[in-house]
Amino acid sequence: MAQANKTVENRIRGINPRAPYDPMQYSEVLQWIGDRQEAFIGSSYYYILADDRVSSLYRLTASGGTLYSVQTVDYPSYGISVEDLEDAVRESEEEPELLHHYHINAHIEKKLRSLLDI
């Protein structure tokens, strides 16, 4: 089990969670995801940042168009697996508008809503 946790930890760190993009892109991310109701869960927007090596789940919390934070989500604690993230990326029918940014799928949405929608 420790090896599995180490693998998840390494995959999460594959994309720098502290600075996933230039700060000037925050408004682009909010604009890209802002009209997707399925991505707004609790008080945040959720999306996947992925390349050919790793996929990570991110939470963007904003209010009134002003970005408060972008955080890497500890997705295993929400019952979401690496395979769930990879499936969502694979299911995407189109090239992402923003490079490496993908929408969550219905399966991930359901898991997040069951814990976060109050």
PyMOL commands that set and color helices and strands:
alter all, ss='L'
color gray80, all
select helices_A, chain A and resi 2-13+23-33+37-39+75-78+82-91+106-116
alter helices_A, ss='H'
color red, helices_A
select strands_A, chain A and resi 40-41+44-50+55-63+66-72+101-103
alter strands_A, ss='S'
color yellow, strands_A
deselect
rebuild
show_as cartoon
